[in-house]
Amino acid sequence: MRPLIVTAIFLSLAMAAPAQAADRLTAGELMRMCSSEHDVDYGYCAGYITAVADQMLAAGTAAGQRACNHEGIRSQQYVDVFRSYAEIFPKRMKDEAESTVAASFARAFPCR
């Protein structure tokens, strides 16, 4: 019984570690991945940004931001929105990635 408990604790900690690391991702780190020549980095970038967009569609908000009328947008367009926002607001690159991506969508797809 004890080995089973130890295994369960180990697995829960192992699965929690990536989630905690993702929470600390900065917008600058995400931007570097978006600009990478490596497919894996760019895939992470596009997936992360698209996940924030999907959260905003499903829940109505992400990181306290709202965006409207962005259904049917392709992943590349979401990445382009984030990149443009990063160029306009370079000081935000030190902020947490999710809040910065959500702010870029709120600016590009405002609710009226």
C-alpha positions as CSV (number, residue, x, y, z in Angstrom):
1,M,0.0,0.0,0.0
2,R,2.8,2.4,0.9
3,P,4.6,2.1,-2.5
4,L,1.2,2.9,-4.2
5,I,0.9,6.1,-2.2
6,V,4.4,7.1,-2.9
7,T,3.9,6.5,-6.6
8,A,0.7,8.5,-6.6
9,I,2.4,11.4,-4.9
10,F,5.3,11.3,-7.3
11,L,3.0,11.2,-10.3
12,S,0.9,14.1,-9.1
13,L,4.0,16.2,-8.4
14,A,5.5,15.3,-11.8
15,M,2.3,16.3,-13.6
16,A,2.0,19.6,-11.6
17,A,5.5,20.7,-12.5
18,P,4.9,21.5,-16.2
19,A,1.7,23.4,-15.3
20,Q,3.6,25.6,-12.8
21,A,6.4,26.2,-15.4
22,A,3.8,27.2,-18.0
23,D,2.3,29.7,-15.5
24,R,5.6,31.5,-15.3
25,L,6.2,31.9,-19.1
26,T,6.8,35.5,-20.0
27,A,5.5,37.2,-23.1
28,G,9.1,37.8,-24.1
29,E,9.9,34.1,-23.9
30,L,6.8,33.3,-25.9
31,M,7.8,35.9,-28.5
32,R,11.2,34.2,-28.9
33,M,9.4,30.9,-29.6
34,C,7.2,32.6,-32.1
35,S,10.2,34.0,-33.9
36,S,12.2,30.7,-33.8
37,E,13.2,28.8,-36.8
38,H,12.6,25.6,-35.0
39,D,9.3,24.0,-35.7
40,V,8.9,22.8,-32.1
41,D,9.3,26.3,-30.7
42,Y,6.9,27.8,-33.2
43,G,4.4,25.0,-32.6
44,Y,4.5,25.7,-28.9
45,C,4.0,29.4,-29.6
46,A,1.0,28.9,-32.0
47,G,-0.5,26.3,-29.6
48,Y,-0.2,28.5,-26.6
49,I,-1.7,31.5,-28.3
50,T,-4.5,29.5,-29.8
51,A,-5.3,28.0,-26.4
52,V,-5.7,31.5,-25.0
53,A,-8.0,32.4,-27.9
54,D,-10.0,29.2,-27.4
55,Q,-10.3,30.0,-23.7
56,M,-11.6,33.5,-24.5
57,L,-14.2,32.0,-26.9
58,A,-15.3,29.3,-24.4
59,A,-15.3,31.2,-21.1
60,G,-15.6,34.8,-22.5
61,T,-12.4,35.9,-20.7
62,A,-8.8,35.0,-20.2
63,A,-6.6,36.8,-17.6
64,G,-9.3,39.3,-17.0
65,Q,-9.5,40.3,-20.7
66,R,-12.5,40.0,-23.1
67,A,-12.4,39.7,-26.9
68,C,-15.3,39.3,-29.2
69,N,-15.9,38.2,-32.8
70,H,-12.7,36.2,-33.2
71,E,-14.3,32.9,-34.2
72,G,-12.8,31.3,-37.4
73,I,-9.4,33.0,-37.1
74,R,-6.5,30.8,-38.0
75,S,-3.6,30.1,-35.7
76,Q,-1.2,32.1,-37.8
77,Q,-3.5,35.2,-37.6
78,Y,-3.5,34.9,-33.8
79,V,0.3,34.7,-33.8
80,D,0.4,37.8,-36.0
81,V,-1.9,39.7,-33.6
82,F,0.4,38.9,-30.7
83,R,3.5,39.8,-32.6
84,S,2.0,43.2,-33.6
85,Y,1.0,43.9,-30.0
86,A,4.5,43.0,-28.9
87,E,6.0,45.6,-31.3
88,I,3.6,48.3,-30.1
89,F,4.0,47.5,-26.4
90,P,7.5,46.1,-25.8
91,K,7.4,46.8,-22.1
92,R,4.7,44.1,-21.8
93,M,7.2,41.4,-22.8
94,K,8.3,41.1,-19.1
95,D,4.7,40.3,-18.1
96,E,3.1,36.9,-17.9
97,A,2.4,35.4,-21.3
98,E,-1.3,34.6,-20.9
99,S,-2.2,38.1,-19.8
100,T,-0.3,39.7,-22.6
101,V,-1.7,37.4,-25.3
102,A,-5.2,38.0,-23.9
103,A,-4.6,41.8,-23.9
104,S,-3.5,41.6,-27.6
105,F,-6.8,39.9,-28.5
106,A,-8.8,42.3,-26.5
107,R,-7.2,45.1,-28.4
108,A,-7.6,43.4,-31.8
109,F,-11.1,42.1,-31.3
110,P,-12.8,44.6,-28.9
111,C,-16.3,43.9,-27.6
112,R,-18.7,46.6,-28.6
